[in-house]
C-alpha cells in the first residue's frame, strides 16, 4: 500500500513537471481581455486558458500596447498573440491555424431614435463617422478611410466614441459589435445607442504563435482544442457569461 502511495505521488509530480507555461500577448479590449484586481479575465482569456489547460499547460497573459505586443511576438519574447488578424506579412513571424479564435462582427452604431441607416461602408459615406484610432475595421472600411471617402473622427477609446455619438458630434460610430455594446452597458448607456443596420463586415481573429517562441511547437494542438470548443458550444457558453447582462 505504501509503495502504491509513493508511486502515485511520483506520477503526480512527474505530470506537473511536464506542464509548461506559455506567455501570450493581449491588449486591454473588454469584453475579450481585461485586467482586473483578481487577474486577467474576458472571453478571449477564458478560451485561451482552457485550450492550454486541456493540454496540461498554463498561460501567463501580458497586457501590452499593441505595437509592443507585435514586436515581442516577432522576437519570441512571448509565445503567442491574440486577437490577431491574418495577413501575408504576419505569416512571416507567426503561425496561424484554423479555426479562428473569434469572429468579430463590425457595426455602425447610431444615437437611439436616429433614422440613419448604414449596413455597408458605402451607406455610411454621407455621414460623419467616429472610430477608435488604429482599430482594424476591415479592408473595405480601410479603403474608404485611406481614400478619404469617409469623414472620420478618431477617438482614443470606445467609450469616447460612444460619447461623441451621443452628443451629436458624429452621426455614426464604427466599432466591433461586442466591444461597443459592452462599453455602453458598463457605462449605463445601453439605451442611448443602437445598431444602425446589419454588420458591415466581420474579422476573423486568431491566437497566433510566434515562430521564434516555444509556442510554435504546441500551436496546432492548442488550435485543435479551440476547434473542439467551437464544435461543442463551449466558446458560445463562455461568451454568454460576459454578455448576459447586456440589453442590446
C-alpha positions in Angstrom: 0.0 0.0 0.0 2.8 2.4 0.9 4.6 1.6 -2.3 1.4 2.5 -4.3 1.1 5.8 -2.5 4.7 6.7 -3.2 4.1 5.7 -6.9 1.0 7.9 -7.1 2.9 10.9 -5.6 5.7 10.4 -8.0 3.4 10.3 -11.0 1.6 13.4 -9.8 4.9 15.3 -9.6 6.1 13.9 -12.9 2.9 15.1 -14.6 3.3 18.6 -13.1 6.9 18.6 -14.3 5.7 18.2 -17.9 3.4 21.2 -17.7 4.8 24.3 -19.4 3.9 27.9 -19.1 3.2 29.9 -22.2 3.3 33.7 -22.5 0.5 35.3 -24.5 0.4 39.0 -25.5 -3.0 40.6 -25.4 -4.4 44.2 -25.4 -7.0 45.6 -22.9 -10.1 45.1 -25.0 -13.2 44.4 -22.9 -15.0 42.0 -23.0 -12.4 40.0 -24.8 -9.4 40.7 -22.5 -9.1 42.9 -19.4 -7.0 43.1 -16.3 -8.9 43.1 -13.0 -7.7 43.2 -9.4 -8.2 39.4 -9.4 -6.2 38.9 -12.6 -6.8 38.6 -16.3 -10.3 37.8 -17.5 -12.5 38.1 -20.6 -13.9 35.9 -23.4 -10.5 35.5 -25.1 -8.7 34.9 -21.8 -11.1 32.2 -20.8 -10.9 30.4 -24.2 -7.1 30.5 -24.3 -6.7 29.4 -20.7 -9.0 26.5 -21.2 -7.4 25.4 -24.5 -3.9 25.3 -23.0 -5.3 23.8 -19.8 -6.8 20.9 -21.7 -3.2 20.0 -22.7 -2.0 20.3 -19.2 -0.3 23.7 -19.6 -0.6 27.2 -18.0 -0.8 30.6 -19.6 0.6 34.0 -18.4 -1.1 36.9 -20.2 0.9 40.1 -20.9 -1.2 43.2 -21.4 0.8 45.3 -23.8 0.5 48.3 -26.1 -0.3 46.7 -29.5 2.9 47.8 -31.3 5.0 46.3 -28.5 2.9 43.1 -28.4 3.7 42.6 -32.1 7.4 43.3 -31.6 7.5 40.9 -28.7 5.9 38.1 -30.7 8.3 38.7 -33.6 11.2 38.4 -31.3 9.9 35.4 -29.4 9.7 37.3 -26.2 6.1 35.9 -26.0 4.9 32.7 -27.4 1.6 33.9 -28.9 -0.6 36.9 -29.5 -4.4 37.4 -29.6 -6.7 38.5 -31.1 -4.5 38.7 -34.3 -5.8 39.2 -37.8 -4.1 37.1 -40.5 -2.1 38.7 -43.3 0.7 37.6 -45.6 3.1 39.9 -43.8 2.3 38.4 -40.4 2.7 34.8 -41.6 6.4 35.6 -41.8 6.7 35.7 -38.0 3.7 33.9 -36.6 1.8 30.7 -37.4 -1.9 30.8 -37.9 -4.0 27.6 -37.5 -7.7 27.2 -38.3 -10.2 27.7 -36.9 -10.2 31.4 -36.0 -10.4 32.1 -32.3 -13.2 34.5 -32.7 -15.3 36.2 -35.4 -15.8 39.9 -34.6 -18.8 41.5 -36.3 -18.3 45.1 -37.2 -21.2 47.6 -36.9 -22.1 51.2 -37.3 -23.9 52.5 -34.2 -26.3 55.5 -34.2 -27.8 57.5 -31.4 -31.0 55.9 -30.2 -34.0 57.3 -32.2 -31.9 58.3 -35.1 -33.3 57.4 -38.6 -29.9 56.9 -40.1 -29.4 53.5 -41.6 -26.0 52.0 -42.6 -25.3 48.4 -43.2 -22.4 48.9 -45.5 -19.4 51.3 -45.7 -20.9 52.7 -48.9 -24.1 53.6 -47.0 -22.1 55.4 -44.3 -20.3 57.6 -46.9 -22.6 60.7 -46.5 -22.2 60.8 -42.7 -19.6 61.8 -40.2 -18.2 58.7 -38.6 -16.2 58.2 -35.4 -13.8 55.2 -34.8 -11.1 54.3 -32.3 -7.7 55.2 -33.9 -5.7 52.3 -35.2 -8.5 49.8 -34.8 -8.8 47.5 -37.8 -12.4 47.6 -39.3 -11.8 45.5 -42.3 -10.4 46.1 -45.8 -13.4 47.9 -47.3 -13.5 50.4 -44.4 -9.8 50.9 -44.6 -10.0 51.6 -48.4 -12.7 54.2 -47.9 -10.7 55.7 -45.0 -7.4 55.9 -46.8 -9.0 57.4 -49.9 -10.8 59.9 -47.7 -14.2 58.7 -48.9 -15.4 58.8 -45.3 -15.4 61.7 -42.9 -13.7 60.1 -39.9 -13.2 61.5 -36.4 -10.7 59.5 -34.4 -11.1 58.8 -30.6 -8.7 57.1 -28.2 -11.1 54.6 -26.7 -14.5 53.0 -27.3 -16.4 55.0 -24.6 -15.2 58.2 -26.1 -16.6 57.2 -29.5 -20.0 56.4 -27.8 -20.0 59.8 -26.1 -19.2 61.8 -29.3 -22.0 59.9 -31.0 -24.4 60.8 -28.1 -23.6 64.5 -28.1 -24.1 64.8 -31.9 -20.6 65.4 -33.0 -20.8 62.5 -35.4 -23.7 60.6 -36.9 -22.2 57.1 -36.6 -19.7 55.2 -34.5 -17.9 52.3 -36.2 -16.7 49.5 -33.9 -16.5 45.8 -33.3 -20.1 45.0 -32.1 -19.4 43.4 -28.8 -16.7 45.9 -27.8 -19.1 48.9 -28.3 -22.1 47.1 -26.7 -20.1 46.0 -23.6 -18.6 49.5 -23.1 -22.1 51.1 -23.4 -23.6 48.6 -21.0 -20.9 49.0 -18.4 -21.3 52.8 -18.6 -25.1 52.6 -18.2 -25.5 54.0 -21.7 -27.0 50.9 -23.4 -30.3 52.7 -24.1 -28.5 55.7 -25.7 -27.1 54.0 -28.8 -28.3 51.3 -31.2 -27.1 49.5 -34.3 -27.7 51.5 -37.5 -28.1 48.3 -39.5 -26.6 44.9 -40.1 -22.9 44.2 -39.7 -20.9 45.9 -42.5 -18.1 43.4 -42.2 -16.5 40.8 -39.9 -13.0 40.0 -38.8 -11.6 36.5 -38.2 -9.2 36.9 -35.3 -6.7 34.2 -34.3 -4.5 33.1 -31.5 -1.2 33.2 -33.4 2.0 31.5 -32.4 5.5 33.0 -32.6 7.9 31.3 -35.0 10.6 32.2 -32.6 9.0 31.0 -29.4 8.3 27.7 -27.8 4.6 28.2 -28.6 5.2 27.1 -32.2 5.6 23.5 -31.1 2.2 23.4 -29.5 0.3 25.8 -31.7 -1.5 23.2 -33.8 -2.6 21.2 -30.7 -4.0 24.3 -29.0 -5.9 25.2 -32.2 -7.3 21.7 -32.3 -8.6 22.2 -28.7 -10.1 25.6 -29.8 -11.9 23.7 -32.7 -13.4 21.3 -30.3 -14.6 24.1 -28.1 -16.3 25.7 -31.1 -17.9 22.5 -32.0 -19.3 21.5 -28.6 -20.6 25.0 -27.8 -18.1 25.7 -25.1 -17.0 29.0 -26.7 -20.6 30.2 -27.0 -21.1 29.4 -23.4 -18.0 31.4 -22.3 -19.2 34.3 -24.3 -22.7 34.3 -22.7 -21.1 34.5 -19.3 -19.8 38.0 -20.2 -22.7 39.2 -22.3 -25.7 38.0 -20.4 -26.2 41.4 -18.6 -26.2 43.4 -21.8 -29.5 44.7 -23.0 -28.9 45.2 -26.8 
